[in-house]
Every structure is written in structure tokens, then in C-alpha cells.
Amino acid sequence: MDGIKGKLRDLPIRRSFVFYVVFFLAADILLCLLTSRFLDLWTIPARNTVMLAMVLVYSLMCLAAAAGIFYETKIKKPLRLLEQASGRIGKRDLDFSINYDSADEMGRLCHAFEQMRQALLDNQRLVWQTMQERKRLNAAFSHDMRTPLSIVSGHLEMLQLECDTIEPEEIREKAAVMEKHLKRISQYVEKINNLHKMEELPFKPKIVERRLLEEELMQIGELLCGSRGRTFTLHSQLTEKTYELDLEILMRVFENLLDNAAEHARSQVTVLLEETAASLLIRVLDDGKGFSRTALENAQRPFYTERSREQGRHMGLGLYTSRVLCGIHKGTLEIENRQVGCCVTMRIQKSQNQIKS
């Protein structure tokens, strides 16, 4: 019985309608035959008139039953689900799902509607995450601007108050200090502008051969690590012949991670290429001292660095930039310490179809 119900549920709407009409037409004919036989057994005045009336009644009853059952089994539930879903979406409530288990046209429509709802929900979450990220970035920028602005403001105020008594040499010294911190402010502003541009980078995945990917990573690794006096090693466990990647984004992240690893390594930088069913993993390992506990928690935040700003070459934006770029590629950035040094992993999805879903 369940198998028959399942087949009827999955039957296309047109065939289902024809099935119910034919079924109840057969029932109509059967009732008419039974009634005719009954009237033949009993002598009833105006037999033909009664028979005609009964045929009309049976036809209307069977037609109404066919239409009613067709509506109840094929139209009512999906129509109610879609109506409820459109009402909730209109109220910006996307925290629900549309479940209608049928392979007919209404089932496909419900599935398409569910995909649309999921896409809207993902976009809503992405917008919220972007807003939160922008707030954190603005807060970090404002925090780091306070020191150079305070220094410049203090020196200007001092020059105004002591303009009649201050020596030219002291003026030059204060001007040099102000120039230094104004350059810092200019660098911060430039970095922020570059970050905003980076967040708007288009995602353009293309088919990349495994051999080409390995050669590109090897070439950059040997060049960058060699210039720092570090030994570079690449181990690949990739098995597929091609991957669907945005190579430009991938290489920018790789260069950032490699540059950071080479800067902190004692002598050796190692890259491991691995894969899972859905993801491509690029692990960058160094033999340095690793991250402190505080750095592990905050390394991917904008402008975070354990060094002073004068010592830091990237203003604490290297790993943050890498995380943003990984996000554009629908991936993540993972940081962990090892027994010796640390490991930073870029994890991205391999398939464009997975990314779109």
C-alpha cells in the first residue's frame, strides 16, 4: 500500500489527473451497470428516466470525487507550504525549511523554493558577518589611530604654546616626529582602502591542473624562502588531475602565509598539500617558536600584532588578509601550534558546484 501511495505521490501532475479521472470514470460506469441491473430486477415506473437521473448523479459524484482527491493529494499541501513560506520570507523570517517529499512538479517547485530560501539565508548571514567584521575593523583602526594622532596633536599644541621660545633644532625634531607618525596614519589609511577593495574581489574559479598548482607553489616557496635563508620543502598528497580554483586568490593567501612562516622560522619551512572529499588543504609549517596563547586567539583579528608597530612589517594584517581572501574562496584559515613551530592551514572547497550551493 505504501508503495502504491509513493508512486501516486511521485506521479507527474498531468498523469495523476488523468489517473484519477479514468479511475472514477470506471467507478461511474460500474455504478451505472449495477444500477441498471438493479432496475432490471425490480419493476420501477419510468425506468429510463430514473436511470438517466442516476447516471447524471453518479457522473457528478465521481467528477467531484476525482477533483477533490486530486486537489487533496497533489495540490493542497505544497500550495499551503509555499504560501506559508512566502509569508515568512516577506517578514524576513528565514529560519525554517520547506519539506515536501515528492518528485512531481510541485515537489520540484518546493525544492526550488527551499533552495531560494537557503540562498537568502546564507546571504543574510554573510551580510551580517560582513557588518560585524567591518565594525571590528573600524574599531581596530580607530584604536590604532589614537596613538599617532595624539602624538601629532601634542607636538602641534606644544609648538603653538612655545612658538616664541622654542629653538629651531627642537622644531625640526618635533617636525620629524610628526612626519613619522603622519606617514603611519597614511599607511593605515592605505591598508584600510586595500582591504575594502580586497573584500570586493570577484571570485573566478577555473580548472587548474594539479601539476601546474604544485609547480607554482614550489617555485614561489623556493624563491621566497631562499631569499630569507630558509630551506623550503613541499610534500603533495593530491590525487586528482585537476581542481576548480581561483588561482589568483589562492596564490595571494599562499604568499602571505609563506612570508609569515619564513619570517618566523629558524631554518625550515614545509608545505603539505592534502585533500578531503570536499576540500583542498594547504598547510604551511615552520620550525619557529610558534604562537603564544593570546596570539592564537587573536592572530586573525585586524591590526593585531605582538610586536610594536615600528617592528611589524604588515601592521598585523597578514593573517587577517589571508582569512578574508579564504572567505572569498568559501574557505577557512586555521592556526595551531605544533611541538616545534606552528601550522597555518588554508582550507578551501574544491568544486565550484559546492561553492554555489
C-alpha positions as CSV (number, residue, x, y, z in Angstrom):
1,M,0.0,0.0,0.0
2,D,2.8,2.4,0.9
3,G,4.5,1.6,-2.4
4,I,1.3,2.5,-4.3
5,K,0.9,5.7,-2.4
6,G,4.6,6.6,-3.1
7,K,4.2,6.0,-6.8
8,L,1.0,8.1,-6.9
9,R,2.7,10.9,-4.9
10,D,5.6,11.0,-7.4
11,L,3.4,10.8,-10.5
12,P,3.5,13.9,-12.6
13,I,0.5,16.2,-12.2
14,R,-0.9,15.6,-15.7
15,R,-0.6,11.8,-15.4
16,S,-2.0,11.9,-11.9
17,F,-5.0,14.0,-13.0
18,V,-5.7,11.5,-15.9
19,F,-5.3,8.6,-13.5
20,Y,-8.0,10.0,-11.1
21,V,-10.4,10.9,-13.9
22,V,-10.0,7.4,-15.5
23,F,-10.4,5.7,-12.1
24,F,-13.6,7.5,-11.2
25,L,-14.9,7.2,-14.7
26,A,-14.6,3.4,-14.3
27,A,-16.3,3.7,-11.0
28,D,-19.1,5.8,-12.6
29,I,-19.6,3.1,-15.3
30,L,-19.6,0.3,-12.7
31,L,-22.2,2.1,-10.7
32,C,-24.3,2.7,-13.8
33,L,-24.1,-1.0,-14.7
34,L,-25.1,-2.1,-11.1
35,T,-28.0,0.4,-11.1
36,S,-29.2,-0.8,-14.5
37,R,-29.1,-4.4,-13.2
38,F,-31.0,-3.4,-10.1
39,L,-33.7,-1.7,-12.1
40,D,-34.0,-4.7,-14.4
41,L,-34.7,-6.9,-11.3
42,W,-37.4,-4.6,-10.0
43,T,-40.2,-3.2,-11.9
44,I,-39.9,0.5,-11.5
45,P,-42.1,3.0,-13.3
46,A,-40.3,5.4,-15.6
47,R,-37.2,3.2,-15.6
48,N,-35.4,5.2,-18.3
49,T,-35.9,8.5,-16.5
50,V,-34.6,7.1,-13.2
51,M,-31.7,5.6,-15.0
52,L,-30.8,8.9,-16.7
53,A,-31.0,10.7,-13.4
54,M,-28.8,8.2,-11.7
55,V,-26.2,8.4,-14.5
56,L,-26.2,12.2,-14.0
57,V,-25.8,11.9,-10.2
58,Y,-23.1,9.2,-10.5
59,S,-21.2,11.3,-13.0
60,L,-21.3,14.4,-10.9
61,M,-20.3,12.5,-7.8
62,C,-17.4,10.8,-9.5
63,L,-16.2,14.0,-11.1
64,A,-16.3,15.8,-7.7
65,A,-14.5,12.9,-6.0
66,A,-11.8,12.9,-8.7
67,A,-11.3,16.7,-8.4
68,G,-11.4,16.6,-4.6
69,I,-8.9,13.8,-4.2
70,F,-6.6,15.2,-6.8
71,Y,-6.5,18.5,-5.0
72,E,-6.0,17.0,-1.6
73,T,-3.2,14.6,-2.7
74,K,-1.3,16.8,-5.2
75,I,-2.1,20.4,-4.7
76,K,-3.2,21.3,-1.2
77,K,-0.1,20.5,0.9
78,P,2.6,22.0,-1.4
79,L,0.4,25.1,-2.0
80,R,0.0,25.6,1.8
81,L,3.7,25.1,2.3
82,L,4.6,27.7,-0.4
83,E,2.0,30.2,0.9
84,Q,3.4,29.9,4.4
85,A,7.0,30.1,3.2
86,S,6.3,33.3,1.1
87,G,4.6,34.9,4.1
88,R,7.6,34.2,6.4
89,I,10.1,35.4,3.8
90,G,8.0,38.5,3.4
91,K,8.5,39.1,7.1
92,R,12.3,38.4,6.7
93,D,12.0,35.2,8.7
94,L,14.2,32.7,7.0
95,D,14.8,30.3,9.9
96,F,12.6,27.4,8.6
97,S,12.7,24.8,5.9
98,I,10.3,23.5,3.3
99,N,9.9,19.7,3.4
100,Y,7.7,18.2,0.7
101,D,8.7,14.7,-0.3
102,S,7.5,14.2,-3.9
103,A,9.2,14.0,-7.3
104,D,6.3,15.7,-9.2
105,E,6.2,19.3,-10.4
106,M,5.0,20.6,-7.1
107,G,7.8,18.8,-5.3
108,R,10.4,20.3,-7.7
109,L,8.8,23.7,-7.1
110,C,9.0,23.3,-3.3
111,H,12.6,22.2,-3.7
112,A,13.5,25.2,-5.8
113,F,11.7,27.4,-3.2
114,E,13.8,25.8,-0.5
115,Q,17.0,26.4,-2.4
116,M,16.0,30.1,-2.8
117,R,15.2,30.4,0.9
118,Q,18.6,28.8,1.8
119,A,20.4,31.2,-0.6
120,L,18.6,34.2,1.0
121,L,19.5,32.9,4.5
122,D,23.2,32.4,3.5
123,N,23.3,35.9,2.0
124,Q,21.7,37.3,5.1
125,R,24.3,35.7,7.3
126,L,27.0,36.8,5.0
127,V,25.8,40.4,5.2
128,W,25.6,40.2,9.0
129,Q,29.1,38.7,9.2
130,T,30.4,41.4,6.9
131,M,28.8,44.1,9.0
132,Q,30.3,42.6,12.2
133,E,33.7,42.3,10.5
134,R,33.5,45.9,9.3
135,K,32.7,47.0,12.9
136,R,35.7,45.1,14.3
137,L,37.9,46.5,11.5
138,N,36.8,50.1,12.2
139,A,37.2,49.6,16.0
140,A,40.7,48.3,15.5
141,F,41.5,51.1,13.1
142,S,40.2,53.7,15.5
143,H,42.2,52.2,18.4
144,D,45.5,52.2,16.5
145,M,44.9,55.7,15.2
146,R,44.7,57.2,18.7
147,T,48.5,57.0,19.4
148,P,49.9,58.7,16.3
149,L,47.1,61.3,16.3
150,S,47.7,62.0,20.0
151,I,51.4,62.4,19.3
152,V,50.9,64.7,16.4
153,S,48.3,66.7,18.3
154,G,50.5,67.0,21.3
155,H,53.5,68.2,19.3
156,L,51.4,70.8,17.5
157,E,49.9,72.1,20.7
158,M,53.4,72.4,22.2
159,L,54.7,74.3,19.1
160,Q,51.8,76.7,19.4
161,L,52.3,77.3,23.1
162,E,56.1,77.7,22.8
163,C,56.4,79.2,19.3
164,D,58.3,82.3,20.6
165,T,60.8,80.5,22.8
166,I,61.4,77.1,21.0
167,E,64.7,76.6,19.3
168,P,64.9,75.8,15.5
169,E,66.6,72.5,16.2
170,E,63.8,71.4,18.5
171,I,61.2,72.5,15.9
172,R,63.0,70.2,13.4
173,E,63.0,67.3,15.8
174,K,59.3,67.7,16.5
175,A,58.5,68.1,12.8
176,A,60.4,64.8,12.2
177,V,58.4,63.0,14.8
178,M,55.1,64.4,13.4
179,E,56.1,63.4,9.9
180,K,56.9,59.9,11.0
181,H,53.5,59.4,12.7
182,L,51.7,61.1,9.8
183,K,53.3,58.5,7.5
184,R,52.0,55.8,9.8
185,I,48.5,57.3,9.6
186,S,48.8,57.4,5.8
187,Q,49.9,53.8,5.7
188,Y,46.9,52.7,7.9
189,V,44.5,54.5,5.6
190,E,46.1,52.9,2.5
191,K,45.8,49.5,4.2
192,I,42.2,50.0,5.0
193,N,41.4,51.1,1.4
194,N,43.2,48.0,0.1
195,L,41.2,45.8,2.5
196,H,37.9,47.2,1.2
197,K,39.0,46.6,-2.4
198,M,40.1,43.1,-1.5
199,E,36.7,42.3,0.0
200,E,35.1,43.2,-3.3
201,L,37.4,40.9,-5.4
202,P,35.4,38.8,-7.8
203,F,35.6,35.0,-7.4
204,K,36.6,33.5,-10.7
205,P,37.3,29.7,-10.3
206,K,38.9,28.0,-13.2
207,I,40.2,24.4,-13.9
208,V,43.8,24.1,-12.7
209,E,45.9,21.1,-13.3
210,R,47.5,19.5,-10.3
211,R,51.0,19.6,-11.8
212,L,50.7,23.3,-12.5
213,L,49.5,24.0,-9.0
214,E,52.3,22.1,-7.4
215,E,54.9,23.8,-9.7
216,E,53.6,27.3,-8.9
217,L,53.7,26.7,-5.1
218,M,57.1,25.1,-5.4
219,Q,58.5,28.0,-7.4
220,I,57.2,30.7,-5.1
221,G,58.3,28.7,-2.0
222,E,61.8,28.3,-3.1
223,L,62.2,31.9,-4.2
224,L,60.7,33.5,-1.1
225,C,62.3,31.2,1.5
226,G,65.6,31.2,-0.4
227,S,65.7,35.0,-0.2
228,R,65.3,34.7,3.6
229,G,67.9,32.0,4.0
230,R,65.3,29.3,4.8
231,T,65.1,25.8,3.4
232,F,61.8,25.1,1.6
233,T,60.2,21.6,1.2
234,L,56.8,20.7,-0.4
235,H,55.1,17.4,0.0
236,S,52.0,16.7,-2.1
237,Q,49.4,14.1,-1.3
238,L,47.0,15.3,-4.0
239,T,45.5,12.7,-6.3
240,E,43.1,14.4,-8.7
241,K,44.3,15.6,-12.0
242,T,42.5,18.9,-11.9
243,Y,40.9,21.3,-9.4
244,E,38.4,24.1,-9.8
245,L,40.1,27.1,-8.1
246,D,40.6,30.8,-8.2
247,L,44.4,30.6,-8.6
248,E,44.9,34.3,-8.1
249,I,43.2,34.3,-4.7
250,L,44.9,31.0,-3.7
251,M,48.4,32.3,-4.5
252,R,47.8,35.6,-2.6
253,V,46.9,33.7,0.5
254,F,49.8,31.3,0.0
255,E,52.3,34.1,-0.4
256,N,51.0,35.8,2.8
257,L,51.3,32.5,4.8
258,L,54.7,31.7,3.3
259,D,56.0,35.1,4.0
260,N,54.9,34.9,7.6
261,A,56.3,31.4,8.1
262,A,59.7,32.4,6.5
263,E,59.9,35.4,8.8
264,H,59.4,33.4,12.0
265,A,61.1,30.1,11.0
266,R,64.5,29.2,12.4
267,S,65.7,27.4,9.3
268,Q,62.9,25.3,7.7
269,V,59.5,26.0,6.0
270,T,57.4,23.0,4.9
271,V,54.2,23.0,2.8
272,L,51.9,20.0,2.8
273,L,49.2,19.6,0.1
274,E,46.3,17.4,1.2
275,E,42.7,16.9,0.3
276,T,39.4,15.5,1.5
277,A,36.3,14.7,-0.4
278,A,35.2,18.3,-0.5
279,S,38.3,20.4,0.4
280,L,41.8,21.2,-0.7
281,L,44.2,21.9,2.2
282,I,47.4,23.8,2.0
283,R,49.4,23.5,5.3
284,V,52.3,25.9,5.9
285,L,54.6,24.8,8.7
286,D,57.6,26.4,10.2
287,D,60.2,25.5,12.9
288,G,59.9,28.7,14.8
289,K,58.8,29.3,18.4
290,G,55.1,29.2,17.5
291,F,52.2,31.4,18.6
292,S,51.5,32.4,22.2
293,R,48.1,31.6,23.6
294,T,47.0,35.2,23.2
295,A,48.2,35.2,19.6
296,L,46.4,32.0,18.8
297,E,43.1,33.7,19.9
298,N,43.7,37.0,18.2
299,A,46.1,36.4,15.3
300,Q,43.3,36.7,12.7
301,R,42.0,39.9,14.0
302,P,42.8,43.1,12.1
303,F,45.9,45.1,13.3
304,Y,46.7,42.5,15.9
305,T,50.5,42.0,16.5
306,E,52.7,41.1,19.4
307,R,55.3,43.4,18.1
308,S,55.4,47.2,18.2
309,R,54.1,48.9,15.1
310,E,57.6,50.1,14.2
311,Q,58.9,46.5,14.2
312,G,55.9,44.9,12.4
313,R,56.1,44.9,8.6
314,H,52.5,44.2,8.0
315,M,50.7,46.1,10.7
316,G,49.1,42.9,11.9
317,L,47.1,42.5,8.7
318,G,48.8,39.4,7.1
319,L,46.7,36.7,8.7
320,Y,43.6,38.8,8.7
321,T,44.0,39.5,5.0
322,S,44.5,35.8,4.4
323,R,41.3,34.9,6.3
324,V,39.3,37.4,4.2
325,L,40.7,36.0,1.0
326,C,39.9,32.5,2.1
327,G,36.4,33.6,2.8
328,I,36.1,34.9,-0.7
329,H,37.0,31.3,-1.8
330,K,34.4,29.9,0.6
331,G,37.2,28.6,2.8
332,T,38.7,29.0,6.2
333,L,42.0,29.7,7.8
334,E,43.2,27.5,10.7
335,I,46.1,28.2,13.0
336,E,47.6,25.7,15.5
337,N,50.9,25.2,17.3
338,R,52.9,22.0,16.9
339,Q,55.6,20.5,19.1
340,V,58.0,22.7,17.1
341,G,56.8,25.8,15.4
342,C,53.3,26.3,14.1
343,C,51.0,25.3,11.3
344,V,48.7,27.6,9.3
345,T,46.2,25.8,7.1
346,M,44.2,27.2,4.2
347,R,41.1,25.0,3.6
348,I,39.1,25.7,0.5
349,Q,36.3,23.9,-1.4
350,K,37.4,22.1,-4.5
351,S,34.3,22.2,-6.6
352,Q,32.6,25.3,-8.0
353,N,29.2,23.4,-7.7
354,Q,29.8,23.0,-4.0
355,I,30.6,26.7,-3.7
356,K,27.4,27.8,-5.4
357,S,25.3,25.6,-3.2
